[in-house]
Amino acid sequence: MKYCILALSVIILFASCSKTPNPQATSKEDILRAGKWRISSGTVRGKLPSGLDTTVSYLSFLLPLAWQDDYIKFDSNGYAKVYSGALKIDPSQPDYKSFLWKFNSNQTTLDFYNGFNLTYAWYDSLSLWHFDTLVNDPSATPPLVLDTILGTYDTLLGYTRQHLVLDTIWDFCIIPSAIPNLDIYNAQLSNFTESSFTLNYTYRKFYPDTNGFHTGRQLFPNMSGGFDTVDFYPNMKADTLHYSIIYTKF
């Protein structure tokens, strides 16, 4: 009987010693607060004046070099700071800029608000250039072609006229612009690990649309038998920039 009790005691002692508590999983919020986060890559998608979508590199086209070594530190109580790296546009600029941040209840989206958070948008710059190519010159570079007929339309019953379009060039530039106090709500968090994550969000802006009657300079017949030139400038339309920004811990 004593041997049975002793053996049972050893089994109970062994079982109690072999049980170790499971480590508590680290939350996404804890991971964010524990690191320094720098934008390592990303893309932004928006519309060109043609109305077609284009995607550009966030680092190559929008975020200035002096901001690319800046990093974000997520503090407690919903505060965060963008700290300046070694490069500065202005040596007198402050060492950090503050903003607020917040997770949603299931930690799948983030809010950045009330301050600068390294978000740059682009604005489209168009300058109108045109040349009259009524005389064809195939030897030119690029080859000049005759002006084209855009279309026909009726002005009076039984009377149809045509209008010409001069060959037009739009000088198009993407101009980066910082958004000092952009409020980002419900940014989608994806590819989250202890060393990196991706943030997806949008920003509303306008772009110059050059389709249809907004293609440039056109010729219209006048009552004197000649032509009048009319400049049809771009029509401003709403656009949404789609951001996909990757942050890496360092």
Number of C-alpha atoms within 10 A of each C-alpha: 5 7 8 8 10 11 11 12 12 11 12 11 11 11 10 10 9 8 8 7 6 6 6 6 7 9 10 16 14 14 17 20 15 14 18 19 23 23 23 15 16 18 18 24 17 20 20 18 21 13 15 9 11 10 14 14 15 24 18 12 17 20 20 17 14 14 20 19 16 21 23 25 19 23 17 11 9 13 14 23 20 23 20 19 15 11 13 17 10 8 9 7 10 10 13 16 17 17 20 19 23 19 18 12 8 7 13 14 18 20 17 22 18 14 19 21 25 21 18 21 20 21 15 15 14 17 10 16 12 12 12 15 14 13 10 13 13 10 8 9 7 8 9 17 15 14 19 13 13 13 10 11 10 10 9 8 6 6 8 10 12 13 16 18 21 22 20 16 15 15 10 13 12 14 13 16 14 16 15 14 15 18 17 17 17 17 20 15 18 15 9 15 13 15 14 19 18 20 19 19 19 16 16 11 15 16 22 22 20 20 14 12 15 15 23 22 22 22 18 15 14 10 8 7 7 9 14 12 14 12 13 15 18 19 16 13 13 11 16 15 19 16 23 21 22 21 20 19 19 10
